[in-house]
């Protein structure tokens, strides 16, 4: 049995979002995220950070805005999470249905390597 404050690492899904979407989430009200432009009624996520970074770095985005990652607790999602073939031929989890705010367990801003433009997971700072 897990506590509400404890999330098993295997239950985390990573969802890529542009910075402007994060601010729209903050300005909205309600229990669920305001995702009105879901492609085919589903949201692509990732189980592994490395796969997510490989994917985001292989895609050309039509925006220069920073990319953020919402870490979602799969067990707090009321809808179906189904493994499906992604456009790049890999297999990733897709979330069907609404995403409650309570499913967001962390938000991370991806860093960009200035010389290459490559997205990186932020490194922990040593004290």
Protein Blocks (a to p, Z undefined) as FASTA:
>chain_A
ZZfkbccfklpccddddfklmmmmmmpgcjbdcdfbbghhiacddfbfklmmmmmmmpcc
fbfbdcddddddfklpmbdcdddddfkopacdddedjddfklpmbdcdddddfknopacd
dddddZZ
